[in-house]
Each structure stands twice: as structure tokens, then as C-alpha cells.
Amino acid sequence: MTLDEFEAAAARTTNSTLSDTERLLDAAAGLCEESGEILGLVRKHAYQAHALNREKLIVELGDALWCLAITARSAGVTLEQVAEANLAKLRTRYPEGYSDRASQERRV
């Protein structure tokens, strides 16, 4: 599945009664909410001796991906554009790949 295919499939399940602005805000707020749920799973694993619940993590990451796709779509951009722009930024920031030094000295 491509990012474009995912985005189109995810869009089928948006609330059609929302305005474009409401849909944008709902998806962006949902992205924050789902990120918090992901953080909670990882925090419990890292600091409270819980096993990492990979099945639950997949569900929450999927919810975050849905919110990201709908936020992008509501803003008039595609996930493909988002991914390409992010990779271009990372190539500029870390032309030789990640290093602590490049991270500390980054200008981009």
C-alpha cells in the first residue's frame, strides 16, 4: 500500500458533517491525543517494567497515521509531499547520515 492509497482509504472514515476547518482541527487534535497514547505505552515499558505491548502500539500508531493523513489532506497536502519534504530536510541536515556532531551543529 502506498501513502496515497492509505490517505484515500482513511478519508472514507472522516466525519462528513465537519467543515474543512473543523476537520483540520479535529485531525490535528487527534494526532496529539494519539501521540500521548503512544508515549504512555513506551513510558510504561521504559520506566515501569511493562512489556512493550506491540499489538496495542500498532493500533495506536495506526490511529496516529490516520490523524496525520487527515490533517495533511485537510490542509491540502498529501502524505507523499510530507514524506518527500521530510526526507529532503534530513538529507540536508545529515548528508552523511545521523551523527551526534551533526545533530549538535545543525543549522537546518
Beta strands, then each sheet from edge to edge (+ up, - down):
end
